[in-house]
Amino acid sequence: MDNSNLYIGLMSGTSADSIDAVLVDLSSETPQRTPKLLATHSVGLANLKLPDKTPIKAEIKALASPCDNELHRMNQLDRTLGQLFAQATNELLTKSELNPDKIMAIGSHGQTIRHYPTSNTPSSTNTDMTYTVQVGDPNSIAQLTGITTVADFRRRDIALGGQGAPLVPAFHQAVFEKPGFSRAIVNIGGIANITVLAGDGSPLLGYDTGPGNGLMDKWIQQHQKKDYDNGGQWASQGNIIEPLLESLMNTPYLEESPPKSTGPELFNSSWINNHLTAFTTANPADVQATLLEFTAQTITQALKRHTPTPREIFFCGGGAYNTILMQRLETLLHPNLIASTTQLGIPPEWVEAAAFAWLAKQTLEGKPGNAPSVTGATEQAVLGAIYPGRNFRM
């Protein structure tokens, strides 16, 4: 095994359920061969707290919007998450029985707390001042693991006029594209995004379609104190409220042309409640069923806008395990092949973390990590900042 090709990817997504860590051998990374996952590990965030006893998940949610004393709170969260990312890395290495000096670098996405690209930016904001913020101090990661860490991947793309997201489509193209086959990769996290791989040399296309699990998670947390709707069981007990679904489908973001990206700054609890003002007596299970249908419809609508519609559609992210959602998508997308990325060599829950391991490799090798046709940036660029560890080498 070539140690120069061992990388660790760290990811905490919009849902902020856990920190996912993967150890990846990238020596086989070609369009025909996927990276080899050597080990995986997760650190759950649901029951963890900051030093002042504030629940971490609650603080991530609070900092997604303007709040009191936010500079201090953001930096406290930044340091704490950096330490937790380091913990996830060290536990992964223990599980793998590897020393840190065997790892070339860590690629850390961090935890997004604000994302205001052009399509999300409030009308009062100068569009030249768009921004995105991820926390999870890479200095702490590098110090506590001894491993060179690459982080802050999104802001260079923003500086080039891009959305800073999604970044994972470039990884999808590198490892999942198959010449002569029209494919799509659909990631269903808190937000859903698609990557269209034409297989014919056409420019890469990818963007956020709208909510993934995020709205359903918020609704079940509000009504049942659960983090998520396991398998879509609660949604399956409700009936779709058609006028509410129509109202949701009229959201302007859905009609915007790519490049575009979004997040909980738009699709949040207040947004749900605004749409529910005319449905105050609605059964909560019916609302959940409607939110599930909204996710299914927006993903389907996005995929069918591309001609020809991709014949092979592979799903990743936590939504790939929502049985009811996947059944609905299979119906809506029939007769296209529907499968999970497990068939392509990487289980759904680890694709994004593997992507940031790959992005770290791109950075250290001086190769671009963004796809301007996806993000809208004026040019390709090497992404991220390098925080040397004790193993630092170029």
C-alpha positions in Angstrom: 0.0 0.0 0.0 1.4 3.4 -1.0 1.2 5.7 2.0 1.4 8.7 -0.2 -2.1 7.9 -1.3 -3.8 7.4 2.1 -6.1 10.3 2.9 -8.8 10.9 5.5 -12.0 12.8 4.7 -14.1 14.5 7.4 -17.7 15.6 6.8 -20.5 17.1 8.9 -23.5 17.9 6.8 -26.5 20.2 7.0 -28.4 17.8 9.3 -25.5 18.0 11.8 -26.2 14.5 13.1 -22.6 13.3 13.1 -19.0 13.8 12.1 -18.2 11.2 9.4 -14.6 10.1 8.9 -13.3 7.8 6.2 -9.8 6.5 5.5 -9.4 6.2 1.8 -6.8 4.7 -0.5 -6.7 7.1 -3.5 -4.1 5.2 -5.5 -6.8 3.6 -7.6 -8.7 6.8 -8.4 -9.5 6.8 -12.1 -12.7 7.2 -14.0 -13.1 3.4 -14.1 -12.0 2.6 -10.5 -13.4 4.0 -7.3 -11.3 5.0 -4.2 -10.9 2.1 -1.8 -12.5 2.7 1.6 -10.2 1.2 4.2 -12.1 2.2 7.4 -15.0 4.4 8.5 -16.1 6.0 11.7 -18.7 8.4 13.0 -19.0 10.6 16.1 -22.6 11.4 16.9 -23.4 15.0 17.7 -26.9 14.6 19.1 -25.9 14.4 22.8 -22.7 16.4 22.8 -22.4 19.9 24.4 -20.2 22.9 24.3 -18.1 23.8 27.4 -21.0 26.1 28.5 -23.3 23.0 28.4 -25.2 24.3 25.2 -26.1 21.3 23.0 -23.9 21.4 19.9 -26.7 20.7 17.4 -28.8 23.5 18.9 -25.9 25.9 18.6 -25.3 25.0 15.0 -28.9 25.6 14.2 -28.9 28.9 16.2 -25.8 30.2 14.4 -27.5 29.7 11.0 -29.3 33.0 11.6 -28.3 36.2 13.3 -28.2 35.8 17.0 -26.9 37.4 20.2 -23.1 37.3 20.9 -22.6 35.3 17.7 -18.9 36.1 17.3 -18.0 34.5 20.6 -20.4 31.7 20.1 -19.1 30.9 16.6 -15.5 30.8 17.8 -16.4 28.5 20.7 -18.2 26.2 18.3 -15.3 26.4 15.9 -12.8 25.2 18.5 -15.1 22.5 19.9 -15.9 21.1 16.5 -12.2 21.2 15.6 -11.4 19.0 18.6 -14.3 16.7 17.7 -13.1 16.3 14.1 -9.6 15.5 15.6 -11.2 12.9 17.9 -13.0 11.3 15.0 -9.7 11.1 13.1 -7.8 9.6 16.0 -10.5 7.0 16.7 -10.5 6.1 13.0 -6.7 5.6 13.1 -7.0 3.4 16.2 -9.6 1.3 14.5 -7.4 1.0 11.5 -4.2 0.3 13.5 -2.4 3.0 11.6 0.0 5.7 12.8 -0.7 9.3 11.8 2.5 9.4 9.8 1.0 6.9 7.4 -1.6 9.5 6.3 -0.8 12.0 3.6 -3.5 14.5 4.7 -6.9 15.1 6.1 -9.6 16.9 4.0 -12.1 18.6 6.3 -15.3 20.1 5.0 -16.2 21.6 8.4 -19.7 22.4 9.6 -21.6 25.0 7.5 -23.3 27.6 9.6 -24.0 30.3 7.0 -24.2 29.9 3.2 -25.1 33.1 1.2 -24.2 32.7 -2.4 -26.0 34.8 -5.0 -29.1 32.6 -5.0 -29.5 32.8 -1.3 -28.3 36.3 -0.6 -30.9 38.7 0.9 -31.9 41.5 -1.5 -30.3 44.0 0.8 -26.8 42.4 0.4 -24.3 43.5 -2.2 -23.9 40.4 -4.4 -20.1 41.1 -4.5 -20.1 40.3 -0.8 -21.6 36.8 -1.0 -20.0 34.4 1.5 -20.0 31.0 3.1 -18.9 30.0 6.6 -17.7 26.6 7.8 -16.4 26.0 11.3 -14.3 23.2 12.8 -10.9 24.7 13.4 -8.4 23.0 11.1 -5.5 24.3 13.3 -6.9 22.1 16.1 -7.3 19.1 13.8 -3.7 19.4 12.6 -2.3 19.9 16.1 -4.3 17.1 17.8 -3.8 14.5 15.0 -0.3 15.5 13.8 -1.6 15.2 10.2 -1.6 17.9 7.6 -5.1 19.2 7.2 -6.7 20.9 4.2 -9.9 22.9 4.9 -11.8 26.0 3.8 -12.5 24.6 0.4 -15.5 26.8 -0.6 -14.3 30.4 -0.3 -11.8 30.4 -3.2 -14.7 29.4 -5.5 -16.8 32.2 -4.0 -13.9 34.6 -4.7 -14.1 33.6 -8.3 -17.7 34.5 -8.5 -19.0 31.0 -7.9 -21.5 29.6 -5.5 -18.9 27.7 -3.5 -21.2 24.7 -3.8 -21.8 22.0 -4.6 -18.2 20.8 -4.7 -18.8 17.1 -4.7 -19.8 16.8 -8.4 -16.2 17.1 -9.5 -15.5 14.0 -7.3 -18.5 12.3 -8.8 -17.1 12.9 -12.3 -13.7 11.7 -11.4 -14.8 8.4 -9.9 -18.3 7.6 -11.1 -18.5 8.8 -14.7 -18.6 6.0 -17.3 -18.0 6.9 -21.0 -21.1 6.1 -23.1 -23.5 6.0 -20.1 -25.8 8.7 -19.0 -25.8 8.8 -15.2 -26.9 11.0 -12.3 -25.7 10.9 -8.8 -28.2 12.2 -6.3 -27.1 13.1 -2.8 -29.9 13.4 -0.3 -28.6 15.0 2.9 -30.3 17.9 4.7 -30.3 19.5 1.2 -30.5 17.4 -2.0 -28.2 17.9 -4.9 -27.7 16.2 -8.3 -24.7 15.6 -10.5 -25.4 14.8 -14.2 -22.7 12.7 -15.8 -23.5 12.7 -19.5 -20.7 10.3 -20.4 -20.1 12.0 -23.7 -17.7 14.8 -22.8 -20.4 17.4 -22.1 -19.7 19.9 -19.4 -20.3 18.7 -15.9 -23.6 19.8 -14.4 -24.6 19.8 -10.7 -26.6 21.9 -8.3 -28.8 21.8 -5.2 -32.4 20.8 -6.1 -33.9 21.9 -2.8 -34.6 20.2 0.5 -33.5 16.6 1.1 -34.1 15.3 4.6 -33.9 18.7 6.3 -37.5 19.7 6.4 -38.7 16.3 7.4 -36.1 16.2 10.1 -37.2 19.6 11.5 -40.9 18.6 11.4 -40.5 15.3 13.3 -38.2 17.0 15.8 -40.9 19.5 16.5 -43.7 17.0 16.9 -42.1 13.8 18.1 -38.7 14.9 19.5 -37.0 12.5 17.1 -33.9 13.4 15.0 -35.3 11.9 11.8 -38.2 9.9 10.4 -36.7 6.4 10.3 -37.4 4.8 6.9 -40.1 7.4 6.3 -42.4 5.5 8.7 -44.2 8.5 10.0 -44.7 10.0 6.6 -46.2 6.7 5.4 -49.0 7.2 8.0 -50.1 10.5 6.5 -51.8 11.7 3.3 -50.4 14.3 1.0 -52.0 17.8 1.3 -52.2 18.7 -2.3 -52.8 22.5 -1.9 -49.9 22.6 0.5 -47.7 20.7 -1.9 -48.7 23.2 -4.6 -47.7 26.1 -2.4 -44.3 24.5 -1.7 -43.7 23.8 -5.3 -44.2 27.5 -6.1 -40.9 28.4 -4.3 -39.0 30.7 -6.7 -35.6 28.9 -6.0 -37.0 25.8 -7.8 -37.3 27.7 -11.0 -33.9 29.3 -11.0 -31.4 28.1 -13.5 -28.1 26.6 -12.3 -25.5 27.3 -11.1 -27.3 27.5 -7.8 -27.0 26.3 -4.2 -29.1 26.6 -1.1 -29.4 25.6 2.5 -31.3 26.0 5.8 -31.0 29.8 5.3 -34.0 29.3 2.9 -35.5 25.9 3.7 -36.1 26.1 7.5 -38.8 25.8 10.2 -40.0 29.4 9.6 -40.3 28.7 5.9 -42.5 25.6 6.7 -44.6 27.6 9.1 -45.2 30.4 6.6 -46.6 27.9 4.2 -48.8 26.4 6.9 -50.7 29.6 7.7 -53.6 28.4 5.6 -53.4 24.8 7.0 -53.4 25.4 10.8 -55.5 22.3 11.5 -53.5 20.0 9.3 -52.6 16.6 10.8 -48.8 16.6 11.5 -48.4 13.2 9.8 -50.1 14.6 6.7 -47.6 17.5 6.7 -44.7 15.0 7.0 -46.1 13.1 4.0 -46.3 16.3 2.0 -42.7 17.3 2.9 -41.5 13.8 1.7 -43.5 14.2 -1.5 -42.0 17.7 -1.9 -38.4 16.3 -1.7 -39.3 13.5 -4.2 -41.0 15.9 -6.6 -38.2 18.5 -6.6 -35.5 15.9 -7.2 -37.5 14.3 -10.0 -38.3 17.7 -11.6 -34.6 18.6 -11.6 -33.6 15.3 -13.2 -36.3 15.4 -15.9 -35.3 18.9 -17.0 -32.2 17.4 -18.5 -32.5 15.8 -22.0 -32.1 13.0 -22.2 -33.0 12.1 -18.6 -30.1 10.1 -17.1 -30.8 6.4 -17.5 -28.9 5.3 -14.4 -29.6 7.2 -11.2 -27.5 6.4 -8.1 -28.4 7.8 -4.7 -26.2 8.6 -1.7 -26.6 10.5 1.6 -28.9 9.6 4.5 -32.0 9.9 2.3 -30.9 6.7 0.4 -32.1 4.8 3.6 -35.5 6.5 3.7 -37.5 3.5 2.3 -40.7 5.4 1.6 -38.8 8.3 -0.1 -36.9 5.9 -2.3 -40.0 4.0 -3.2 -41.6 7.2 -4.3 -38.6 8.2 -6.3 -38.5 4.8 -8.0 -42.1 5.4 -9.1 -41.6 8.9 -10.3 -38.4 8.1 -12.2 -39.6 4.8 -13.8 -38.3 3.2 -16.0 -34.8 4.5 -15.2 -32.4 2.4 -13.2 -32.5 3.4 -9.5 -29.8 2.2 -7.2 -27.5 3.3 -4.3 -23.8 4.2 -4.8 -23.0 1.0 -3.1 -23.2 -0.5 -6.6 -20.5 1.9 -7.6 -18.2 1.0 -4.8 -19.0 3.5 -2.0 -21.9 3.1 0.4 -24.2 6.1 0.4 -23.3 7.5 3.9 -19.6 7.8 3.1 -19.6 9.4 -0.4 -19.3 13.0 0.8 -16.5 12.3 3.3 -14.6 10.4 0.6 -15.0 13.4 -1.7 -13.2 15.7 0.8 -10.4 13.2 1.1 -10.1 13.5 -2.7 -10.3 17.3 -2.6 -7.4 17.3 -0.1 -5.4 15.3 -2.6 -6.2 17.7 -5.4 -5.0 20.6 -3.3 -1.7 19.0 -2.3 -1.0 18.1 -5.9 -1.9 21.6 -7.1 -4.9 20.5 -9.1 -8.3 22.2 -9.3 -11.1 21.0 -7.1 -14.0 23.0 -8.4 -16.0 22.7 -11.6 -17.0 26.1 -13.0 -19.9 24.7 -15.0 -21.3 23.6 -11.6 -20.5 26.5 -9.3 -20.5 29.4 -11.7 -16.9 30.4 -10.9 -15.0 32.2 -13.6 -12.3 29.5 -13.7 -11.0 26.4 -12.1 -8.9 26.8 -9.0 -6.9 24.9 -6.4 -9.2 25.0 -3.4 -8.6 25.1 0.3 -5.9 26.2 2.8 -3.2 23.8 4.1 -2.5 23.5 7.8 0.7 21.6 8.2 0.9 18.7 10.6 4.0 16.9 11.9 3.8 14.8 8.7 3.8 17.8 6.4 5.4 17.1 3.0 4.8 18.4 -0.5 
